[in-house]
Amino acid sequence: MGLEGTEGLTELQKAIYEYIKSRGRVTGEEVMENFRLSRQDMETNFAILRHCNLVRGYKENGNIYLTIFENGQ
């Protein structure tokens, strides 16, 4: 719809994005604990952020981390 970056996100989604951005990488459990979210709510918000190419997930040493989406990654 012509929106860029965090435009059009809810305040919660913006806060989650900023939280991940400020830490470099986090686990889903950290997001759930920090924002007091259920797993379903965390996954729903992550899906929106991922769809907007703002956040991505990756696996390292058996752990799944969330990080900001950077050019080409």
PDB file of N, CA, C, O and CB in Angstrom:
ATOM      1  N   MET A   1       0.820  -1.200   0.000  1.00  0.00           N
ATOM      2  CA  MET A   1       0.000   0.000   0.000  1.00  0.00           C
ATOM      3  C   MET A   1       0.861   1.260   0.000  1.00  0.00           C
ATOM      4  O   MET A   1       0.386   2.335   0.367  1.00  0.00           O
ATOM      5  CB  MET A   1      -0.931   0.001   1.204  1.00  0.00           C
ATOM      6  N   GLY A   2       2.111   1.136  -0.405  1.00  0.00           N
ATOM      7  CA  GLY A   2       2.973   2.294  -0.463  1.00  0.00           C
ATOM      8  C   GLY A   2       3.629   2.659   0.854  1.00  0.00           C
ATOM      9  O   GLY A   2       4.305   3.685   0.941  1.00  0.00           O
ATOM     10  N   LEU A   3       3.445   1.846   1.874  1.00  0.00           N
ATOM     11  CA  LEU A   3       4.055   2.123   3.170  1.00  0.00           C
ATOM     12  C   LEU A   3       5.465   1.558   3.195  1.00  0.00           C
ATOM     13  O   LEU A   3       5.760   0.562   2.535  1.00  0.00           O
ATOM     14  CB  LEU A   3       3.209   1.530   4.322  1.00  0.00           C
ATOM     15  N   GLU A   4       6.327   2.202   3.959  1.00  0.00           N
ATOM     16  CA  GLU A   4       7.699   1.734   4.069  1.00  0.00           C
ATOM     17  C   GLU A   4       8.097   1.609   5.524  1.00  0.00           C
ATOM     18  O   GLU A   4       7.528   2.262   6.399  1.00  0.00           O
ATOM     19  CB  GLU A   4       8.651   2.674   3.337  1.00  0.00           C
ATOM     20  N   GLY A   5       9.089   0.755   5.774  1.00  0.00           N
ATOM     21  CA  GLY A   5       9.594   0.594   7.136  1.00  0.00           C
ATOM     22  C   GLY A   5       8.506   0.165   8.089  1.00  0.00           C
ATOM     23  O   GLY A   5       7.783  -0.798   7.831  1.00  0.00           O
ATOM     24  N   THR A   6       8.390   0.878   9.188  1.00  0.00           N
ATOM     25  CA  THR A   6       7.435   0.509  10.226  1.00  0.00           C
ATOM     26  C   THR A   6       6.089   1.227  10.080  1.00  0.00           C
ATOM     27  O   THR A   6       5.218   1.083  10.937  1.00  0.00           O
ATOM     28  CB  THR A   6       8.022   0.805  11.583  1.00  0.00           C
ATOM     29  N   GLU A   7       5.915   1.993   9.007  1.00  0.00           N
ATOM     30  CA  GLU A   7       4.626   2.662   8.777  1.00  0.00           C
ATOM     31  C   GLU A   7       3.528   1.615   8.664  1.00  0.00           C
ATOM     32  O   GLU A   7       3.713   0.590   8.008  1.00  0.00           O
ATOM     33  CB  GLU A   7       4.672   3.545   7.494  1.00  0.00           C
ATOM     34  N   GLY A   8       2.403   1.860   9.290  1.00  0.00           N
ATOM     35  CA  GLY A   8       1.273   0.952   9.193  1.00  0.00           C
ATOM     36  C   GLY A   8       1.276  -0.166  10.224  1.00  0.00           C
ATOM     37  O   GLY A   8       0.306  -0.918  10.316  1.00  0.00           O
ATOM     38  N   LEU A   9       2.346  -0.288  11.000  1.00  0.00           N
ATOM     39  CA  LEU A   9       2.387  -1.314  12.039  1.00  0.00           C
ATOM     40  C   LEU A   9       1.670  -0.818  13.282  1.00  0.00           C
ATOM     41  O   LEU A   9       1.520   0.386  13.491  1.00  0.00           O
ATOM     42  CB  LEU A   9       3.841  -1.701  12.374  1.00  0.00           C
ATOM     43  N   THR A  10       1.230  -1.758  14.103  1.00  0.00           N
ATOM     44  CA  THR A  10       0.653  -1.389  15.391  1.00  0.00           C
ATOM     45  C   THR A  10       1.779  -0.946  16.318  1.00  0.00           C
ATOM     46  O   THR A  10       2.953  -1.189  16.037  1.00  0.00           O
ATOM     47  CB  THR A  10      -0.151  -2.576  16.012  1.00  0.00           C
ATOM     48  N   GLU A  11       1.424  -0.305  17.408  1.00  0.00           N
ATOM     49  CA  GLU A  11       2.437   0.115  18.380  1.00  0.00           C
ATOM     50  C   GLU A  11       3.195  -1.098  18.931  1.00  0.00           C
ATOM     51  O   GLU A  11       4.404  -1.026  19.150  1.00  0.00           O
ATOM     52  CB  GLU A  11       1.780   0.905  19.536  1.00  0.00           C
ATOM     53  N   LEU A  12       2.492  -2.204  19.154  1.00  0.00           N
ATOM     54  CA  LEU A  12       3.136  -3.420  19.638  1.00  0.00           C
ATOM     55  C   LEU A  12       4.142  -3.938  18.621  1.00  0.00           C
ATOM     56  O   LEU A  12       5.261  -4.297  18.989  1.00  0.00           O
ATOM     57  CB  LEU A  12       2.091  -4.496  19.944  1.00  0.00           C
ATOM     58  N   GLN A  13       3.765  -3.981  17.363  1.00  0.00           N
ATOM     59  CA  GLN A  13       4.670  -4.465  16.320  1.00  0.00           C
ATOM     60  C   GLN A  13       5.904  -3.571  16.204  1.00  0.00           C
ATOM     61  O   GLN A  13       7.018  -4.065  16.029  1.00  0.00           O
ATOM     62  CB  GLN A  13       3.940  -4.535  14.970  1.00  0.00           C
ATOM     63  N   LYS A  14       5.704  -2.262  16.303  1.00  0.00           N
ATOM     64  CA  LYS A  14       6.845  -1.336  16.282  1.00  0.00           C
ATOM     65  C   LYS A  14       7.755  -1.587  17.479  1.00  0.00           C
ATOM     66  O   LYS A  14       8.978  -1.575  17.344  1.00  0.00           O
ATOM     67  CB  LYS A  14       6.359   0.132  16.281  1.00  0.00           C
ATOM     68  N   ALA A  15       7.167  -1.814  18.640  1.00  0.00           N
ATOM     69  CA  ALA A  15       7.952  -2.050  19.854  1.00  0.00           C
ATOM     70  C   ALA A  15       8.738  -3.354  19.740  1.00  0.00           C
ATOM     71  O   ALA A  15       9.901  -3.411  20.139  1.00  0.00           O
ATOM     72  CB  ALA A  15       7.036  -2.087  21.093  1.00  0.00           C
ATOM     73  N   ILE A  16       8.116  -4.396  19.203  1.00  0.00           N
ATOM     74  CA  ILE A  16       8.817  -5.671  19.012  1.00  0.00           C
ATOM     75  C   ILE A  16       9.978  -5.485  18.042  1.00  0.00           C
ATOM     76  O   ILE A  16      11.082  -5.973  18.286  1.00  0.00           O
ATOM     77  CB  ILE A  16       7.847  -6.763  18.489  1.00  0.00           C
ATOM     78  N   TYR A  17       9.728  -4.782  16.948  1.00  0.00           N
ATOM     79  CA  TYR A  17      10.783  -4.514  15.963  1.00  0.00           C
ATOM     80  C   TYR A  17      11.953  -3.771  16.615  1.00  0.00           C
ATOM     81  O   TYR A  17      13.108  -4.153  16.431  1.00  0.00           O
ATOM     82  CB  TYR A  17      10.222  -3.692  14.776  1.00  0.00           C
ATOM     83  N   GLU A  18      11.662  -2.729  17.361  1.00  0.00           N
ATOM     84  CA  GLU A  18      12.714  -1.942  18.018  1.00  0.00           C
ATOM     85  C   GLU A  18      13.465  -2.774  19.058  1.00  0.00           C
ATOM     86  O   GLU A  18      14.678  -2.633  19.215  1.00  0.00           O
ATOM     87  CB  GLU A  18      12.109  -0.694  18.683  1.00  0.00           C
ATOM     88  N   TYR A  19      12.738  -3.642  19.767  1.00  0.00           N
ATOM     89  CA  TYR A  19      13.347  -4.528  20.753  1.00  0.00           C
ATOM     90  C   TYR A  19      14.360  -5.449  20.076  1.00  0.00           C
ATOM     91  O   TYR A  19      15.488  -5.592  20.547  1.00  0.00           O
ATOM     92  CB  TYR A  19      12.266  -5.356  21.485  1.00  0.00           C
ATOM     93  N   ILE A  20      13.955  -6.071  18.972  1.00  0.00           N
ATOM     94  CA  ILE A  20      14.846  -6.975  18.243  1.00  0.00           C
ATOM     95  C   ILE A  20      16.029  -6.194  17.677  1.00  0.00           C
ATOM     96  O   ILE A  20      17.175  -6.633  17.773  1.00  0.00           O
ATOM     97  CB  ILE A  20      14.082  -7.702  17.104  1.00  0.00           C
ATOM     98  N   LYS A  21      15.747  -5.045  17.095  1.00  0.00           N
ATOM     99  CA  LYS A  21      16.789  -4.215  16.496  1.00  0.00           C
ATOM    100  C   LYS A  21      17.828  -3.794  17.540  1.00  0.00           C
ATOM    101  O   LYS A  21      19.026  -3.806  17.258  1.00  0.00           O
ATOM    102  CB  LYS A  21      16.166  -2.975  15.837  1.00  0.00           C
ATOM    103  N   SER A  22      17.385  -3.429  18.722  1.00  0.00           N
ATOM    104  CA  SER A  22      18.298  -2.945  19.757  1.00  0.00           C
ATOM    105  C   SER A  22      19.190  -4.051  20.311  1.00  0.00           C
ATOM    106  O   SER A  22      20.271  -3.771  20.830  1.00  0.00           O
ATOM    107  CB  SER A  22      17.510  -2.315  20.885  1.00  0.00           C
ATOM    108  N   ARG A  23      18.753  -5.292  20.208  1.00  0.00           N
ATOM    109  CA  ARG A  23      19.526  -6.408  20.758  1.00  0.00           C
ATOM    110  C   ARG A  23      20.288  -7.208  19.707  1.00  0.00           C
ATOM    111  O   ARG A  23      21.137  -8.032  20.048  1.00  0.00           O
ATOM    112  CB  ARG A  23      18.613  -7.326  21.504  1.00  0.00           C
ATOM    113  N   GLY A  24      19.995  -6.974  18.462  1.00  0.00           N
ATOM    114  CA  GLY A  24      20.693  -7.692  17.400  1.00  0.00           C
ATOM    115  C   GLY A  24      20.039  -9.016  17.054  1.00  0.00           C
ATOM    116  O   GLY A  24      19.794  -9.310  15.884  1.00  0.00           O
ATOM    117  N   ARG A  25      19.759  -9.812  18.073  1.00  0.00           N
ATOM    118  CA  ARG A  25      19.024 -11.063  17.875  1.00  0.00           C
ATOM    119  C   ARG A  25      18.407 -11.460  19.207  1.00  0.00           C
ATOM    120  O   ARG A  25      18.965 -11.203  20.274  1.00  0.00           O
ATOM    121  CB  ARG A  25      19.957 -12.200  17.322  1.00  0.00           C
ATOM    122  N   VAL A  26      17.247 -12.090  19.119  1.00  0.00           N
ATOM    123  CA  VAL A  26      16.538 -12.556  20.317  1.00  0.00           C
ATOM    124  C   VAL A  26      15.837 -13.862  19.972  1.00  0.00           C
ATOM    125  O   VAL A  26      15.702 -14.218  18.801  1.00  0.00           O
ATOM    126  CB  VAL A  26      15.510 -11.483  20.834  1.00  0.00           C
ATOM    127  N   THR A  27      15.401 -14.558  20.988  1.00  0.00           N
ATOM    128  CA  THR A  27      14.583 -15.752  20.761  1.00  0.00           C
ATOM    129  C   THR A  27      13.107 -15.357  20.855  1.00  0.00           C
ATOM    130  O   THR A  27      12.770 -14.298  21.383  1.00  0.00           O
ATOM    131  CB  THR A  27      14.930 -16.883  21.796  1.00  0.00           C
ATOM    132  N   GLY A  28      12.255 -16.205  20.346  1.00  0.00           N
ATOM    133  CA  GLY A  28      10.823 -15.979  20.483  1.00  0.00           C
ATOM    134  C   GLY A  28      10.406 -15.942  21.939  1.00  0.00           C
ATOM    135  O   GLY A  28       9.506 -15.192  22.317  1.00  0.00           O
ATOM    136  N   GLU A  29      11.064 -16.754  22.757  1.00  0.00           N
ATOM    137  CA  GLU A  29      10.748 -16.790  24.183  1.00  0.00           C
ATOM    138  C   GLU A  29      11.054 -15.447  24.852  1.00  0.00           C
ATOM    139  O   GLU A  29      10.317 -15.003  25.733  1.00  0.00           O
ATOM    140  CB  GLU A  29      11.534 -17.913  24.873  1.00  0.00           C
ATOM    141  N   GLU A  30      12.143 -14.807  24.425  1.00  0.00           N
ATOM    142  CA  GLU A  30      12.478 -13.493  24.971  1.00  0.00           C
ATOM    143  C   GLU A  30      11.402 -12.467  24.607  1.00  0.00           C
ATOM    144  O   GLU A  30      11.018 -11.642  25.436  1.00  0.00           O
ATOM    145  CB  GLU A  30      13.855 -13.031  24.452  1.00  0.00           C
ATOM    146  N   VAL A  31      10.923 -12.524  23.376  1.00  0.00           N
ATOM    147  CA  VAL A  31       9.861 -11.606  22.942  1.00  0.00           C
ATOM    148  C   VAL A  31       8.592 -11.866  23.754  1.00  0.00           C
ATOM    149  O   VAL A  31       7.950 -10.929  24.227  1.00  0.00           O
ATOM    150  CB  VAL A  31       9.575 -11.766  21.416  1.00  0.00           C
ATOM    151  N   MET A  32       8.236 -13.137  23.913  1.00  0.00           N
ATOM    152  CA  MET A  32       7.024 -13.479  24.669  1.00  0.00           C
ATOM    153  C   MET A  32       7.129 -12.986  26.106  1.00  0.00           C
ATOM    154  O   MET A  32       6.171 -12.439  26.651  1.00  0.00           O
ATOM    155  CB  MET A  32       6.782 -15.002  24.650  1.00  0.00           C
ATOM    156  N   GLU A  33       8.295 -13.179  26.719  1.00  0.00           N
ATOM    157  CA  GLU A  33       8.475 -12.774  28.109  1.00  0.00           C
ATOM    158  C   GLU A  33       8.470 -11.252  28.253  1.00  0.00           C
ATOM    159  O   GLU A  33       7.805 -10.710  29.135  1.00  0.00           O
ATOM    160  CB  GLU A  33       9.779 -13.347  28.659  1.00  0.00           C
ATOM    161  N   ASN A  34       9.210 -10.571  27.388  1.00  0.00           N
ATOM    162  CA  ASN A  34       9.334  -9.118  27.490  1.00  0.00           C
ATOM    163  C   ASN A  34       8.002  -8.403  27.256  1.00  0.00           C
ATOM    164  O   ASN A  34       7.707  -7.402  27.910  1.00  0.00           O
ATOM    165  CB  ASN A  34      10.365  -8.617  26.495  1.00  0.00           C
ATOM    166  N   PHE A  35       7.196  -8.923  26.315  1.00  0.00           N
ATOM    167  CA  PHE A  35       5.939  -8.262  25.964  1.00  0.00           C
ATOM    168  C   PHE A  35       4.719  -8.976  26.542  1.00  0.00           C
ATOM    169  O   PHE A  35       3.578  -8.597  26.275  1.00  0.00           O
ATOM    170  CB  PHE A  35       5.809  -8.173  24.459  1.00  0.00           C
ATOM    171  N   ARG A  36       4.976 -10.013  27.338  1.00  0.00           N
ATOM    172  CA  ARG A  36       3.903 -10.794  27.962  1.00  0.00           C
ATOM    173  C   ARG A  36       2.886 -11.275  26.914  1.00  0.00           C
ATOM    174  O   ARG A  36       1.685 -11.026  27.019  1.00  0.00           O
ATOM    175  CB  ARG A  36       3.192  -9.951  29.045  1.00  0.00           C
ATOM    176  N   LEU A  37       3.412 -11.966  25.913  1.00  0.00           N
ATOM    177  CA  LEU A  37       2.596 -12.474  24.820  1.00  0.00           C
ATOM    178  C   LEU A  37       2.483 -13.991  24.884  1.00  0.00           C
ATOM    179  O   LEU A  37       3.384 -14.678  25.365  1.00  0.00           O
ATOM    180  CB  LEU A  37       3.180 -12.045  23.477  1.00  0.00           C
ATOM    181  N   SER A  38       1.370 -14.493  24.396  1.00  0.00           N
ATOM    182  CA  SER A  38       1.247 -15.936  24.198  1.00  0.00           C
ATOM    183  C   SER A  38       2.077 -16.307  22.973  1.00  0.00           C
ATOM    184  O   SER A  38       2.445 -15.439  22.181  1.00  0.00           O
ATOM    185  CB  SER A  38      -0.259 -16.371  24.022  1.00  0.00           C
ATOM    186  N   ARG A  39       2.368 -17.581  22.820  1.00  0.00           N
ATOM    187  CA  ARG A  39       3.109 -18.022  21.631  1.00  0.00           C
ATOM    188  C   ARG A  39       2.347 -17.640  20.365  1.00  0.00           C
ATOM    189  O   ARG A  39       2.954 -17.186  19.394  1.00  0.00           O
ATOM    190  CB  ARG A  39       3.350 -19.554  21.671  1.00  0.00           C
ATOM    191  N   GLN A  40       1.043 -17.814  20.364  1.00  0.00           N
ATOM    192  CA  GLN A  40       0.233 -17.469  19.189  1.00  0.00           C
ATOM    193  C   GLN A  40       0.361 -15.986  18.846  1.00  0.00           C
ATOM    194  O   GLN A  40       0.547 -15.635  17.681  1.00  0.00           O
ATOM    195  CB  GLN A  40      -1.243 -17.826  19.432  1.00  0.00           C
ATOM    196  N   ASP A  41       0.263 -15.114  19.851  1.00  0.00           N
ATOM    197  CA  ASP A  41       0.381 -13.673  19.607  1.00  0.00           C
ATOM    198  C   ASP A  41       1.782 -13.307  19.112  1.00  0.00           C
ATOM    199  O   ASP A  41       1.927 -12.460  18.231  1.00  0.00           O
ATOM    200  CB  ASP A  41       0.054 -12.888  20.885  1.00  0.00           C
ATOM    201  N   MET A  42       2.797 -13.934  19.669  1.00  0.00           N
ATOM    202  CA  MET A  42       4.160 -13.669  19.223  1.00  0.00           C
ATOM    203  C   MET A  42       4.324 -14.089  17.770  1.00  0.00           C
ATOM    204  O   MET A  42       4.882 -13.346  16.963  1.00  0.00           O
ATOM    205  CB  MET A  42       5.180 -14.403  20.116  1.00  0.00           C
ATOM    206  N   GLU A  43       3.838 -15.279  17.435  1.00  0.00           N
ATOM    207  CA  GLU A  43       3.978 -15.786  16.065  1.00  0.00           C
ATOM    208  C   GLU A  43       3.195 -14.949  15.065  1.00  0.00           C
ATOM    209  O   GLU A  43       3.659 -14.730  13.946  1.00  0.00           O
ATOM    210  CB  GLU A  43       3.518 -17.233  15.991  1.00  0.00           C
ATOM    211  N   THR A  44       2.020 -14.482  15.452  1.00  0.00           N
ATOM    212  CA  THR A  44       1.212 -13.635  14.567  1.00  0.00           C
ATOM    213  C   THR A  44       1.939 -12.328  14.269  1.00  0.00           C
ATOM    214  O   THR A  44       2.018 -11.902  13.116  1.00  0.00           O
ATOM    215  CB  THR A  44      -0.168 -13.344  15.200  1.00  0.00           C
ATOM    216  N   ASN A  45       2.468 -11.695  15.312  1.00  0.00           N
ATOM    217  CA  ASN A  45       3.179 -10.432  15.119  1.00  0.00           C
ATOM    218  C   ASN A  45       4.482 -10.632  14.362  1.00  0.00           C
ATOM    219  O   ASN A  45       4.850  -9.792  13.540  1.00  0.00           O
ATOM    220  CB  ASN A  45       3.458  -9.774  16.460  1.00  0.00           C
ATOM    221  N   PHE A  46       5.191 -11.737  14.625  1.00  0.00           N
ATOM    222  CA  PHE A  46       6.405 -12.035  13.877  1.00  0.00           C
ATOM    223  C   PHE A  46       6.092 -12.230  12.399  1.00  0.00           C
ATOM    224  O   PHE A  46       6.842 -11.766  11.541  1.00  0.00           O
ATOM    225  CB  PHE A  46       7.092 -13.280  14.445  1.00  0.00           C
ATOM    226  N   ALA A  47       4.989 -12.913  12.094  1.00  0.00           N
ATOM    227  CA  ALA A  47       4.614 -13.152  10.698  1.00  0.00           C
ATOM    228  C   ALA A  47       4.387 -11.831   9.956  1.00  0.00           C
ATOM    229  O   ALA A  47       4.765 -11.691   8.793  1.00  0.00           O
ATOM    230  CB  ALA A  47       3.346 -14.025  10.626  1.00  0.00           C
ATOM    231  N   ILE A  48       3.778 -10.883  10.628  1.00  0.00           N
ATOM    232  CA  ILE A  48       3.543  -9.577  10.003  1.00  0.00           C
ATOM    233  C   ILE A  48       4.868  -8.862   9.767  1.00  0.00           C
ATOM    234  O   ILE A  48       5.094  -8.312   8.689  1.00  0.00           O
ATOM    235  CB  ILE A  48       2.612  -8.706  10.883  1.00  0.00           C
ATOM    236  N   LEU A  49       5.739  -8.866  10.764  1.00  0.00           N
ATOM    237  CA  LEU A  49       7.046  -8.223  10.616  1.00  0.00           C
ATOM    238  C   LEU A  49       7.883  -8.903   9.534  1.00  0.00           C
ATOM    239  O   LEU A  49       8.608  -8.240   8.793  1.00  0.00           O
ATOM    240  CB  LEU A  49       7.800  -8.242  11.948  1.00  0.00           C
ATOM    241  N   ARG A  50       7.781 -10.209   9.450  1.00  0.00           N
ATOM    242  CA  ARG A  50       8.507 -10.949   8.412  1.00  0.00           C
ATOM    243  C   ARG A  50       7.941 -10.607   7.034  1.00  0.00           C
ATOM    244  O   ARG A  50       8.698 -10.405   6.084  1.00  0.00           O
ATOM    245  CB  ARG A  50       8.424 -12.479   8.666  1.00  0.00           C
ATOM    246  N   HIS A  51       6.620 -10.543   6.925  1.00  0.00           N
ATOM    247  CA  HIS A  51       5.969 -10.209   5.658  1.00  0.00           C
ATOM    248  C   HIS A  51       6.388  -8.819   5.175  1.00  0.00           C
ATOM    249  O   HIS A  51       6.479  -8.577   3.971  1.00  0.00           O
ATOM    250  CB  HIS A  51       4.441 -10.279   5.809  1.00  0.00           C
ATOM    251  N   CYS A  52       6.638  -7.923   6.103  1.00  0.00           N
ATOM    252  CA  CYS A  52       7.072  -6.558   5.765  1.00  0.00           C
ATOM    253  C   CYS A  52       8.578  -6.471   5.536  1.00  0.00           C
ATOM    254  O   CYS A  52       9.118  -5.379   5.362  1.00  0.00           O
ATOM    255  CB  CYS A  52       6.670  -5.592   6.873  1.00  0.00           C
ATOM    256  N   ASN A  53       9.262  -7.625   5.535  1.00  0.00           N
ATOM    257  CA  ASN A  53      10.718  -7.683   5.360  1.00  0.00           C
ATOM    258  C   ASN A  53      11.471  -6.857   6.396  1.00  0.00           C
ATOM    259  O   ASN A  53      12.489  -6.238   6.090  1.00  0.00           O
ATOM    260  CB  ASN A  53      11.089  -7.207   3.975  1.00  0.00           C
ATOM    261  N   LEU A  54      10.959  -6.855   7.628  1.00  0.00           N
ATOM    262  CA  LEU A  54      11.612  -6.141   8.715  1.00  0.00           C
ATOM    263  C   LEU A  54      12.380  -7.089   9.639  1.00  0.00           C
ATOM    264  O   LEU A  54      13.440  -6.733  10.154  1.00  0.00           O
ATOM    265  CB  LEU A  54      10.583  -5.358   9.513  1.00  0.00           C
ATOM    266  N   VAL A  55      11.852  -8.282   9.845  1.00  0.00           N
ATOM    267  CA  VAL A  55      12.429  -9.246  10.779  1.00  0.00           C
ATOM    268  C   VAL A  55      12.480 -10.608  10.106  1.00  0.00           C
ATOM    269  O   VAL A  55      11.612 -10.955   9.304  1.00  0.00           O
ATOM    270  CB  VAL A  55      11.609  -9.311  12.103  1.00  0.00           C
ATOM    271  N   ARG A  56      13.500 -11.367  10.442  1.00  0.00           N
ATOM    272  CA  ARG A  56      13.607 -12.724   9.908  1.00  0.00           C
ATOM    273  C   ARG A  56      14.043 -13.651  11.027  1.00  0.00           C
ATOM    274  O   ARG A  56      14.538 -13.202  12.061  1.00  0.00           O
ATOM    275  CB  ARG A  56      14.607 -12.788   8.711  1.00  0.00           C
ATOM    276  N   GLY A  57      13.860 -14.923  10.820  1.00  0.00           N
ATOM    277  CA  GLY A  57      14.306 -15.922  11.767  1.00  0.00           C
ATOM    278  C   GLY A  57      15.413 -16.754  11.150  1.00  0.00           C
ATOM    279  O   GLY A  57      15.452 -16.945   9.934  1.00  0.00           O
ATOM    280  N   TYR A  58      16.306 -17.244  11.982  1.00  0.00           N
ATOM    281  CA  TYR A  58      17.346 -18.146  11.496  1.00  0.00           C
ATOM    282  C   TYR A  58      17.749 -19.087  12.623  1.00  0.00           C
ATOM    283  O   TYR A  58      17.564 -18.801  13.806  1.00  0.00           O
ATOM    284  CB  TYR A  58      18.577 -17.354  10.968  1.00  0.00           C
ATOM    285  N   LYS A  59      18.302 -20.212  12.212  1.00  0.00           N
ATOM    286  CA  LYS A  59      18.699 -21.236  13.177  1.00  0.00           C
ATOM    287  C   LYS A  59      20.218 -21.243  13.294  1.00  0.00           C
ATOM    288  O   LYS A  59      20.938 -21.210  12.296  1.00  0.00           O
ATOM    289  CB  LYS A  59      18.169 -22.640  12.756  1.00  0.00           C
ATOM    290  N   GLU A  60      20.690 -21.286  14.550  1.00  0.00           N
ATOM    291  CA  GLU A  60      22.121 -21.344  14.806  1.00  0.00           C
ATOM    292  C   GLU A  60      22.360 -22.235  16.020  1.00  0.00           C
ATOM    293  O   GLU A  60      21.796 -22.006  17.090  1.00  0.00           O
ATOM    294  CB  GLU A  60      22.713 -19.919  15.031  1.00  0.00           C
ATOM    295  N   ASN A  61      23.185 -23.237  15.847  1.00  0.00           N
ATOM    296  CA  ASN A  61      23.513 -24.167  16.936  1.00  0.00           C
ATOM    297  C   ASN A  61      22.266 -24.735  17.617  1.00  0.00           C
ATOM    298  O   ASN A  61      22.228 -24.887  18.838  1.00  0.00           O
ATOM    299  CB  ASN A  61      24.383 -23.468  17.971  1.00  0.00           C
ATOM    300  N   GLY A  62      21.259 -25.043  16.820  1.00  0.00           N
ATOM    301  CA  GLY A  62      20.047 -25.647  17.346  1.00  0.00           C
ATOM    302  C   GLY A  62      19.048 -24.679  17.956  1.00  0.00           C
ATOM    303  O   GLY A  62      17.980 -25.095  18.404  1.00  0.00           O
ATOM    304  N   ASN A  63      19.380 -23.392  17.980  1.00  0.00           N
ATOM    305  CA  ASN A  63      18.467 -22.376  18.515  1.00  0.00           C
ATOM    306  C   ASN A  63      17.915 -21.534  17.372  1.00  0.00           C
ATOM    307  O   ASN A  63      18.600 -21.301  16.377  1.00  0.00           O
ATOM    308  CB  ASN A  63      19.185 -21.474  19.559  1.00  0.00           C
ATOM    309  N   ILE A  64      16.675 -21.079  17.521  1.00  0.00           N
ATOM    310  CA  ILE A  64      16.059 -20.207  16.529  1.00  0.00           C
ATOM    311  C   ILE A  64      16.090 -18.785  17.067  1.00  0.00           C
ATOM    312  O   ILE A  64      15.624 -18.509  18.172  1.00  0.00           O
ATOM    313  CB  ILE A  64      14.596 -20.656  16.201  1.00  0.00           C
ATOM    314  N   TYR A  65      16.650 -17.888  16.260  1.00  0.00           N
ATOM    315  CA  TYR A  65      16.765 -16.483  16.637  1.00  0.00           C
ATOM    316  C   TYR A  65      15.975 -15.606  15.673  1.00  0.00           C
ATOM    317  O   TYR A  65      15.779 -15.953  14.509  1.00  0.00           O
ATOM    318  CB  TYR A  65      18.238 -16.050  16.666  1.00  0.00           C
ATOM    319  N   LEU A  66      15.532 -14.476  16.179  1.00  0.00           N
ATOM    320  CA  LEU A  66      14.879 -13.455  15.378  1.00  0.00           C
ATOM    321  C   LEU A  66      15.841 -12.285  15.288  1.00  0.00           C
ATOM    322  O   LEU A  66      16.466 -11.916  16.282  1.00  0.00           O
ATOM    323  CB  LEU A  66      13.495 -13.025  15.990  1.00  0.00           C
ATOM    324  N   THR A  67      15.964 -11.702  14.115  1.00  0.00           N
ATOM    325  CA  THR A  67      16.847 -10.565  13.907  1.00  0.00           C
ATOM    326  C   THR A  67      16.238  -9.664  12.851  1.00  0.00           C
ATOM    327  O   THR A  67      15.287 -10.055  12.173  1.00  0.00           O
ATOM    328  CB  THR A  67      18.269 -11.023  13.492  1.00  0.00           C
ATOM    329  N   ILE A  68      16.775  -8.461  12.705  1.00  0.00           N
ATOM    330  CA  ILE A  68      16.227  -7.570  11.684  1.00  0.00           C
ATOM    331  C   ILE A  68      16.668  -8.063  10.314  1.00  0.00           C
ATOM    332  O   ILE A  68      17.720  -8.685  10.166  1.00  0.00           O
ATOM    333  CB  ILE A  68      16.682  -6.097  11.915  1.00  0.00           C
ATOM    334  N   PHE A  69      15.852  -7.778   9.334  1.00  0.00           N
ATOM    335  CA  PHE A  69      16.119  -8.179   7.969  1.00  0.00           C
ATOM    336  C   PHE A  69      17.021  -7.115   7.348  1.00  0.00           C
ATOM    337  O   PHE A  69      16.631  -5.952   7.238  1.00  0.00           O
ATOM    338  CB  PHE A  69      14.791  -8.361   7.154  1.00  0.00           C
ATOM    339  N   GLU A  70      18.217  -7.511   6.945  1.00  0.00           N
ATOM    340  CA  GLU A  70      19.142  -6.571   6.325  1.00  0.00           C
ATOM    341  C   GLU A  70      19.312  -6.925   4.866  1.00  0.00           C
ATOM    342  O   GLU A  70      19.005  -8.048   4.464  1.00  0.00           O
ATOM    343  CB  GLU A  70      20.504  -6.571   7.045  1.00  0.00           C
ATOM    344  N   ASN A  71      19.784  -6.011   4.083  1.00  0.00           N
ATOM    345  CA  ASN A  71      19.933  -6.185   2.633  1.00  0.00           C
ATOM    346  C   ASN A  71      20.568  -7.529   2.280  1.00  0.00           C
ATOM    347  O   ASN A  71      21.694  -7.828   2.675  1.00  0.00           O
ATOM    348  CB  ASN A  71      20.774  -5.051   2.054  1.00  0.00           C
ATOM    349  N   GLY A  72      19.815  -8.326   1.528  1.00  0.00           N
ATOM    350  CA  GLY A  72      20.312  -9.576   1.009  1.00  0.00           C
ATOM    351  C   GLY A  72      20.389 -10.731   1.992  1.00  0.00           C
ATOM    352  O   GLY A  72      20.864 -11.806   1.625  1.00  0.00           O
ATOM    353  N   GLN A  73      19.947 -10.552   3.208  1.00  0.00           N
ATOM    354  CA  GLN A  73      20.041 -11.653   4.186  1.00  0.00           C
ATOM    355  C   GLN A  73      18.705 -12.267   4.429  1.00  0.00           C
ATOM    356  O   GLN A  73      18.591 -13.204   5.219  1.00  0.00           O
ATOM    357  CB  GLN A  73      20.624 -11.173   5.500  1.00  0.00           C
TER     358      GLN A  73
END
